[in-house]
């Protein structure tokens, strides 16, 4: 059973945590291996996406190579491929399930149905039932996309694959019953799903929220007119690949729109299909260069790049201004690298231009991270505060974090005891009852009193500071904690 701050963690299944512990078991405990899981999962997704494209358009393997390259250089993927999150391992399971389903329907072989069941089972262990939103529609609508000469759908083989998909998480649940409480399994199996569907778990948004997100989702390619011609050619195409993409993407998008909790990265599997379809579309579309192909991305991006530092100057207390103050002044201008590449390659045929623009996008992303990382990284390194907490716990002092504590200090400080997290309205009473405690609080939640107050440690964090105080010093100064007066990241 995964643990967070000493308690059963019921928000997600355990597979990602198993991957972390497997790496630690092989190479020792460090932060290096968890940092590699995201990039390695991304590379696996690229290979699987290419394999899927080669099956959907076997007569045009270049579409699979181009589509996977476009996916790699998408803005959203650039943000998430290096993060330790559930999305890339989940995407790998979804792509695997699509490949296995295509092969199973194409050949009817047992091994492909078992592969499909294994992909679903691992997907359930990564992030729960959400994998079914992407994996089941192509199966249920297989008559709409599979070739007419395919073998007859064998119900026993589908049933066995479904049993395998359920068996993998059930085996873990049976083994975990020795450690987890009944309340834990209630929250994991039922409350989590119901609350995420209703939006009670966080990020509640209206049903149409994903619609305006489609253009940002496909950045930077959605700024390129040739890409729209490519998607248009793909829509007009009549092939197994086109029908598969539509039967996988349209129902999944509709179901995700009906779920209350929404985040743009939930659409990553649909982005993979969009880039794969774009790779195919660019190869079959009209390749003649257009004037707008080179100029429109630059004309759209230039006002944005100018507006970023201008907004920071006009609103010096905004989150944007605080972030820009920490990076070189020329950093926002790196956002023009891709539009300038489209301008330079405007006379090239669309498939070749897309490859060159993708290479330029990778170099621009690397330069952007190289420029911004040194200034921003100290605002996310919580080691100083984690060390202060570890020293306090070694002295036998209780520790309180004011706000929503999510286990940020446990690994960094190698903590042996849990850290109590309380909202400000409950924290003040607790502080008065525990004058020997160490209090960890962000500056936005601290209301200083009339007497001087000296923190025991202080470090930059996000757009402000993270400070630790002795509870006795807080009380003696007349200070208290409170909800922030305005939202600050």
C-alpha positions in Angstrom: 0.0 0.0 0.0 1.6 3.4 -0.9 2.1 5.7 1.9 2.1 9.5 2.1 3.3 11.2 5.3 2.8 7.9 7.2 -0.8 7.4 6.1 -2.3 5.2 3.3 -2.2 7.1 0.0 -5.5 6.4 -1.8 -5.4 9.0 -4.6 -3.6 6.7 -7.1 -2.8 3.0 -7.7 0.7 1.8 -6.9 2.5 1.1 -10.2 4.4 4.4 -10.5 5.6 3.9 -6.9 6.7 0.4 -7.7 8.8 1.7 -10.5 10.5 4.1 -8.1 11.2 1.4 -5.5 12.4 -1.0 -8.2 15.0 1.5 -9.3 16.0 2.1 -5.7 16.3 -1.6 -5.0 18.7 -2.0 -8.0 20.8 1.2 -7.7 20.3 2.6 -4.2 18.1 5.4 -2.9 18.6 8.7 -4.7 16.6 11.3 -6.6 18.3 10.4 -9.9 16.2 7.4 -10.8 12.7 9.0 -10.2 13.9 11.9 -12.4 14.5 9.5 -15.2 11.1 7.8 -15.1 9.4 10.6 -17.0 12.0 10.9 -19.8 12.2 7.1 -20.2 8.5 6.8 -20.3 8.4 9.5 -23.0 10.9 7.6 -25.1 8.8 4.5 -24.7 5.7 6.4 -25.8 7.5 7.7 -28.9 8.5 4.2 -29.9 5.0 2.9 -29.3 3.4 5.8 -31.2 5.6 5.0 -34.2 4.7 1.3 -34.0 1.0 2.3 -33.9 1.4 4.5 -36.9 3.2 1.8 -38.9 0.2 -0.5 -38.3 -2.4 2.1 -39.2 -0.6 3.2 -42.4 1.7 0.3 -43.4 2.0 1.7 -46.9 3.4 5.0 -45.6 5.8 4.3 -42.7 7.2 7.9 -43.0 3.9 9.1 -41.5 4.6 7.2 -38.3 8.1 8.6 -38.0 6.9 12.1 -38.7 4.0 11.9 -36.3 6.1 10.7 -33.4 8.5 13.6 -34.1 5.7 16.1 -34.1 4.4 14.7 -30.8 7.9 14.9 -29.2 8.2 18.6 -30.1 4.7 19.6 -29.0 4.7 22.3 -26.3 2.6 20.2 -23.8 4.9 17.2 -24.2 8.0 19.4 -23.7 6.6 20.4 -20.3 5.6 17.0 -19.1 8.1 14.6 -20.6 10.6 15.4 -17.8 8.1 15.4 -14.9 7.6 12.6 -12.5 3.8 12.2 -13.1 1.4 9.5 -14.0 0.6 10.8 -17.5 3.5 9.4 -19.5 3.4 5.8 -18.0 -0.4 5.9 -18.6 0.1 7.0 -22.2 2.5 4.1 -22.7 -0.2 1.7 -21.5 -2.8 3.3 -23.7 -0.6 3.2 -26.9 0.3 -0.4 -26.1 -3.4 -1.3 -25.8 -4.2 0.3 -29.2 -1.3 -1.6 -30.8 -2.4 -4.9 -29.3 -6.1 -4.4 -30.2 -5.2 -3.6 -33.8 -3.0 -6.8 -34.0 -5.7 -8.8 -32.2 -8.4 -7.8 -34.6 -6.1 -8.2 -37.6 -5.0 -11.7 -36.8 -7.2 -13.0 -34.1 -4.2 -14.5 -32.3 -4.4 -15.3 -28.6 -1.2 -13.6 -27.8 -2.4 -10.2 -29.1 -5.6 -10.4 -27.0 -3.5 -11.3 -23.9 -1.2 -8.4 -24.7 -4.3 -6.1 -24.9 -5.4 -7.4 -21.5 -2.0 -6.9 -20.0 -1.8 -3.3 -21.2 -5.2 -2.5 -19.7 -4.3 -4.2 -16.4 -1.1 -2.2 -16.1 -3.0 1.0 -17.1 -5.4 0.3 -14.2 -2.4 0.0 -11.9 -1.0 3.3 -13.2 -4.0 5.6 -12.9 -7.2 3.6 -12.4 -10.3 3.4 -14.7 -9.3 6.4 -16.8 -7.4 4.0 -19.1 -10.8 2.5 -20.1 -12.0 5.8 -21.6 -9.3 5.5 -24.2 -9.0 1.7 -24.6 -12.6 0.5 -24.8 -14.1 2.7 -27.6 -11.9 1.3 -30.3 -12.9 -2.2 -29.2 -16.6 -1.4 -29.0 -16.6 0.4 -32.3 -14.2 -2.0 -34.1 -16.7 -2.7 -36.9 -16.4 1.0 -37.9 -12.6 1.0 -38.4 -11.2 -2.5 -38.9 -10.8 -4.0 -42.3 -13.7 -6.0 -43.7 -11.7 -9.2 -44.1 -10.6 -9.3 -40.5 -11.2 -12.6 -38.5 -14.5 -12.8 -36.7 -14.4 -11.2 -33.2 -14.0 -14.2 -30.8 -15.9 -13.5 -27.6 -13.9 -16.1 -25.5 -10.7 -14.4 -26.4 -12.0 -10.9 -25.5 -13.4 -12.3 -22.2 -10.0 -13.8 -21.3 -8.3 -10.6 -22.1 -10.7 -8.7 -19.9 -10.2 -11.2 -17.1 -6.4 -10.6 -17.4 -6.9 -6.9 -17.3 -8.9 -7.2 -14.1 -6.7 -9.9 -12.6 -3.6 -7.6 -12.4 -5.1 -4.9 -10.1 -7.1 -7.6 -8.2 -3.9 -9.5 -7.3 -2.5 -6.3 -5.9 -5.7 -5.6 -4.0 -5.7 -9.1 -2.4 -2.1 -8.7 -1.4 -2.7 -5.2 0.0 -5.6 -6.2 2.2 -3.2 -7.3 4.8 -1.9 -3.7 5.2 -4.7 -1.4 4.1 -7.9 -0.6 6.1 -11.4 -1.0 4.8 -11.7 2.8 4.7 -8.6 2.9 2.4 -10.1 0.5 -0.1 -13.5 2.3 0.0 -11.7 5.6 -0.8 -9.5 4.1 -3.5 -12.1 2.0 -5.3 -15.2 4.1 -5.0 -14.8 7.6 -3.5 -11.9 8.5 -5.8 -13.7 7.6 -9.0 -17.0 9.2 -8.0 -15.3 12.4 -6.7 -13.2 12.8 -9.8 -16.2 12.3 -12.1 -18.1 15.0 -10.1 -15.1 17.3 -9.7 -15.0 17.1 -5.9 -11.4 15.9 -6.0 -10.3 19.1 -7.6 -10.1 21.0 -10.9 -13.9 21.2 -11.4 -14.6 22.8 -14.7 -17.6 23.0 -17.1 -18.3 20.4 -19.8 -17.0 22.7 -22.6 -13.7 23.6 -20.9 -11.7 21.3 -23.2 -13.0 22.9 -26.4 -11.0 26.2 -26.1 -8.0 24.1 -24.9 -7.7 22.2 -28.2 -5.6 25.0 -29.9 -3.2 25.4 -26.9 -3.0 21.6 -26.7 -1.6 21.3 -30.2 0.9 24.2 -29.9 3.1 25.1 -31.7 1.8 23.1 -34.7 -1.7 24.7 -34.4 -0.1 28.0 -35.4 1.2 26.6 -38.7 -1.3 26.9 -41.6 0.3 23.9 -43.3 -0.7 21.8 -40.3 -4.4 22.7 -40.8 -4.1 21.6 -44.4 -2.6 18.4 -43.2 -5.4 17.7 -40.8 -7.9 18.6 -43.5 -6.4 16.0 -45.8 -6.5 13.5 -43.0 -10.2 14.1 -42.4 -10.9 13.6 -46.1 -8.9 10.4 -46.3 -10.7 7.1 -46.2 -8.5 4.5 -44.5 -8.3 2.1 -41.6 -5.9 4.5 -39.9 -8.3 7.5 -40.2 -11.3 5.5 -38.9 -9.3 4.2 -36.0 -8.1 7.6 -34.9 -11.6 9.0 -35.0 -13.2 6.1 -33.2 -10.5 6.3 -30.5 -10.4 10.1 -30.1 -14.0 11.3 -30.5 -15.6 9.1 -27.8 -12.7 9.6 -25.4 -13.0 13.4 -25.8 -16.8 13.3 -25.2 -16.4 11.2 -22.1 -13.6 13.4 -20.7 -15.8 16.4 -21.3 -18.5 14.9 -19.1 -16.2 14.3 -16.2 -16.1 17.2 -13.7 -12.4 17.2 -13.0 -10.4 18.5 -16.0 -6.7 19.2 -16.7 -5.2 19.8 -20.1 -2.7 17.0 -19.6 -5.5 14.5 -19.4 -5.7 15.0 -23.2 -2.2 13.7 -23.9 -3.4 10.5 -25.5 -5.6 12.6 -27.9 -2.6 14.8 -28.6 -0.6 11.7 -29.6 -3.4 10.7 -32.1 -3.6 14.3 -33.4 0.2 14.4 -34.1 0.1 10.9 -35.7 -2.8 12.0 -37.9 -0.9 15.2 -38.8 2.1 13.2 -39.8 -0.1 11.3 -42.2 -1.9 14.4 -43.4 1.2 16.3 -44.2 2.4 13.5 -46.5 -0.9 13.4 -48.5 -1.8 17.1 -48.5 -1.0 19.7 -51.1 2.7 20.4 -50.6 2.9 23.7 -52.4 4.3 26.4 -50.1 2.0 29.3 -49.1 3.0 32.8 -48.0 1.1 32.5 -44.7 2.9 29.2 -43.8 6.0 31.2 -42.9 4.6 34.5 -41.8 1.5 33.7 -39.8 3.2 31.9 -36.9 5.6 34.8 -36.5 2.7 37.3 -36.6 0.8 35.4 -34.0 3.8 34.8 -31.7 5.4 38.3 -31.8 2.6 40.1 -29.9 2.7 37.4 -27.2 6.4 37.7 -26.7 6.2 41.5 -26.5 3.3 41.3 -24.1 5.0 39.1 -21.6 7.7 41.6 -20.4 5.3 44.5 -20.9 2.7 42.9 -18.6 5.4 42.2 -16.1 6.5 45.9 -16.1 2.9 47.2 -15.7 2.0 44.7 -13.0 5.1 44.4 -10.9 3.4 42.4 -8.1 2.0 39.7 -10.5 3.1 36.1 -10.5 4.5 36.7 -14.1 6.6 39.6 -13.0 8.0 37.6 -10.1 9.0 34.8 -12.4 10.6 37.0 -15.1 12.7 38.8 -12.5 14.6 35.5 -12.0 15.5 34.8 -15.6 17.6 36.6 -18.1 15.8 39.4 -19.9 16.2 37.7 -23.3 14.6 34.4 -22.2 11.0 35.3 -23.5 12.5 36.0 -26.9 13.5 32.4 -27.3 9.8 31.7 -27.9 10.3 33.2 -31.3 12.8 30.5 -32.4 10.1 28.2 -33.8 8.2 30.9 -35.7 11.5 32.2 -37.1 12.2 28.6 -38.2 8.9 28.4 -40.0 9.7 31.7 -41.8 13.2 30.4 -42.8 11.7 27.2 -44.2 8.6 28.6 -45.8 9.7 27.5 -49.3 10.2 23.9 -48.3 7.6 21.2 -48.8 5.5 20.6 -45.7 6.9 17.2 -44.6 10.5 18.4 -44.9 9.7 21.8 -43.3 8.0 20.0 -40.4 11.1 17.9 -39.7 13.4 20.9 -39.7 10.9 23.0 -37.6 10.7 20.1 -35.1 14.5 20.1 -34.8 14.4 23.9 -34.3 11.7 23.5 -31.6 13.8 20.9 -29.7 16.8 23.3 -29.7 14.6 26.2 -28.6 13.1 24.2 -25.8 16.6 23.1 -24.6 17.8 26.7 -24.8 14.7 28.0 -22.9 15.2 25.4 -20.1 19.0 26.2 -20.0 18.2 29.9 -19.7 15.4 29.7 -17.1 16.5 26.7 -14.9 19.3 28.4 -12.9 17.1 31.3 -11.9 14.0 29.2 -11.1 15.4 26.0 -9.7 16.2 27.4 -6.2 12.5 28.3 -5.8 11.6 24.6 -6.0 14.5 23.0 -4.0 13.0 22.4 -0.6 16.1 20.8 0.8 16.9 23.7 3.3 13.5 23.5 4.9 13.5 19.7 4.9 16.8 19.7 6.7 15.4 22.1 9.3 12.4 19.8 9.8 14.7 16.8 10.2 16.7 18.5 12.9 13.5 19.5 14.8 12.2 15.9 14.7 15.6 14.6 15.9 15.2 16.9 18.9 11.7 15.5 19.5 9.8 18.6 18.5 6.4 18.3 16.7 6.3 20.0 13.2 3.3 21.8 11.7 3.0 22.8 8.1 0.4 25.5 7.6 -1.6 24.7 4.4 -2.1 21.6 2.3 0.8 19.4 3.0 1.5 16.8 0.3 4.6 15.1 1.6 7.1 17.5 0.0 9.7 17.2 2.7 9.7 13.5 3.5 12.2 12.2 1.0 14.4 15.3 0.9 14.8 15.3 4.7 14.6 11.5 5.1 12.0 12.1 7.7 11.0 9.3 10.1 7.9 11.0 11.5 4.9 12.5 9.8 4.5 16.3 9.4 1.1 17.6 10.5 -0.6 19.8 8.0 -3.5 22.1 9.0 -5.3 25.0 7.4 -4.8 28.4 8.9 -8.1 28.5 10.8 -7.1 25.4 12.7 -3.4 26.1 12.9 -3.5 29.0 15.4 -5.2 26.9 18.1 -2.7 24.1 17.6 0.3 26.5 17.8 -1.0 27.8 21.1 -1.3 24.3 22.4 2.3 23.3 21.2 4.7 26.2 22.0 7.7 23.8 21.5 6.7 23.0 17.9 8.4 24.0 14.7 6.0 25.9 12.4 6.6 25.8 8.6 4.6 28.6 6.8 4.7 30.5 3.5 5.1 34.2 3.9 1.7 34.8 2.2 0.0 33.0 5.1 1.8 34.8 7.9 0.4 37.9 9.6 3.2 39.5 11.6 2.4 40.9 15.0 3.7 44.1 16.7 6.8 42.5 18.1 9.9 41.4 16.1 9.9 37.9 14.7 13.0 36.1 13.5 12.6 32.9 11.4 14.8 29.9 12.2 15.2 29.3 8.5 14.1 30.9 5.3 14.3 30.0 1.7 12.8 31.2 -1.6 9.7 29.2 -2.7 7.6 29.7 -5.8 6.6 33.4 -5.8 7.5 34.1 -2.2 9.3 32.6 0.8 9.0 29.5 2.9 9.9 30.1 6.6 10.2 28.1 9.8 9.5 29.5 13.2 9.5 28.4 16.8 5.8 28.3 17.9 6.9 30.1 21.1 8.4 33.0 19.0 5.2 33.3 16.9 3.2 33.6 20.1 5.5 36.0 21.8 5.5 38.3 18.7 1.7 38.4 18.5 1.9 36.9 15.0 -0.7 34.5 13.6 -1.3 32.6 10.4 -4.2 33.3 8.0 -5.5 32.6 4.6 -3.8 34.6 1.8 -5.3 38.0 1.0 -5.0 37.2 -2.7 -4.1 34.2 -4.8 -0.3 33.8 -5.3 1.3 30.8 -6.7 
